[in-house]
Amino acid sequence: MPFFRPFLSLSRTAYNYFGDAVIFDTMFRPKQYQIPFAPFTGINHHGQMVLFGCALLLDECESSFTWLFRTWLSAMNDRPPVSITTDQDRAIKAAVSQVFPETCHCICKWHILREGQERLAHFYLAYPSFYGELYSCINFSETIEDFELSWSALLDKYDLHKNEWLHAVYNARKQWAPVYFHGTFFATLSSNQGVSSFFDGYVNQQTTIPLFFKQYERALEHSLEKEIEADYDTICTTPMLKTPSPMEQQAANLYTKKVFSKFQEELVETFVYTANKIEGDGIVSKYRVAKYEHDHKAYFVMLNVSEMKASCTCQMFEYSGILCRHILTVFTVTNVLTLPSHYILKRWTRSAKSWVGLDEQHANPQCIKTLTTRFNNLCQEAFKLAEEGAVAPETYNAAISALRESGKKIAFVKKNVAKVTLPSSHASGNSHEDGSKKNTSPVAAMVPSLWPWQDAVPPRFNRNDVGAPLADLNQPSMIPVSFHRDTGHPDSTVVLTYFKSMTWVIENKNAMEAGKVAVINLKLHDYGKNPSGETEVQFRLTRVTLEPMLRSMSYINQQLSTPVNRVAVINLKLQDTNTTSGETEVKFQVSRDTLGSMLRSMAYIREQL
């Protein structure tokens, strides 16, 4: 029997966001047993690989793959992907057709090229330029006609019409050549985007089974770290705009840094293209789009003005989910200044990882009828609670307390299950969580996620939903003057004041951006006192003063990456009108986990301002 490991909630969560395009690879086999290791992966909103599950198989027969696909699909809540890319194996192809009949199946072009290096090794040595030409034919052909002409020209140039392998590959071209799949979504950001394994650099053919499981965990940790870094990079850096187009500014605010770079590349290219209307005077029009120096190579764009929908013969949007330069050129000449909402795929945006869809699923009575669905939904909620609760000892204690309280409620309901119907809204047993869910829906669409497992950036680190007590708002106004590491010698300095918690409230919510102010209330715990004491510090922030503070916190967080037990001594200078010097200094120390929680909260506040 095949051995399957879906990695439970983390895999389901990732699949919920990015499961539209799946890659299934069986190339790796651990040493000694030579059993195939088969990961299911995809591409996240930063263009990085994410894991949807994996399996160790005893054999590669059709029945094993069929069982694996069905088991994995069940674990992913029976939601099949739009497309799946696999290696060229007849057993896999048969299993895919059985389990994913509506999914577009593509054989990985890189496996074709890799096999070509083996089958045509002698020919590559004799003609070094052949591989580059074959590569260009496969990756850069924009239409079926281009591909056919390029392939034929290659065979003519190198006299390869009688090569059996090339002949067989050509006959199967509709199963692997990218040009035949441009009408289906594959989450491809580049025409020459490779399909490297999620576990590259961690496992290889020489890896033993015991070492494999250790490296498996390390690969997952590294993947989460890379996504966190990309989240920080997206939220803490401002993209440099290259055009005066409002559309570019809109895209910079919505897309992640990686995806915006791709969109910007397409937008800039519109300056060297022309669009001429060749058909239609009413609602639907047809445009001929061509580059100045290559007028013979044209693309055709159909535009429906009433619905603001466009389609291009290059089919880039259908394939990658990003508008092509040809449609953007037509938008320019027709004075379309911003991207229509239906051309902004949520999976490419900063808010790709919001849980609006999941909340709707919980609210649907049809979705909790089966034992499997209830179990899966509860696992996802428990996983979120575990991730949030593990941030600090205080959050851990709060999570444990909530779980134990929930356990008591469940036990009570279980005893009376014949008499009592459990309301779905009480499933978590956490009134704070229920309240935050109700309030985060409008925020989820605009708040970028800072953690791979986070649904959005709700103020969960804010232990007081209503912010600081209103009475406290009458205290002297204090605003940050500077935020930096202590100038002393942290290695020899003992600072016994630790950051404990943070609450906030937004003043003037309905005012313009410049008029909004966040009132921050920090709780610090001084373990140097006997008994230990708690102090509170309150100050105000505008978006302008928050930006440098957020950048400094992100930098310090990166410095705390190694070793794990390092802490940062932070010296926060506040402007205080009630002191003779006009300033107040607050010194405390934080760990990386605690600072990460502060960053999430500050990022949320930044969006509210």
Helices and strands as residue ranges (DSSP letters): E 3-5, H 8-18, E 21-24, E 37-43, E 49-56, H 62-75, E 83-86, H 90-99, E 104-107, H 109-119, H 121-126, H 129-140, H 144-158, H 164-171, G 173-175, G 178-181, H 209-236, H 246-254, H 257-269, G 270-272, E 273-279, E 284-291, E 294-304, E 309-312, H 316-320, H 325-333, G 341-343, G 346-348, H 356-363, G 365-368, H 371-389, H 393-415, G 424-426, H 431-444, G 470-474, E 478-485, E 497-507, G 513-515, E 517-526, E 533-541, H 543-559, E 567-576, E 583-591, H 592-608
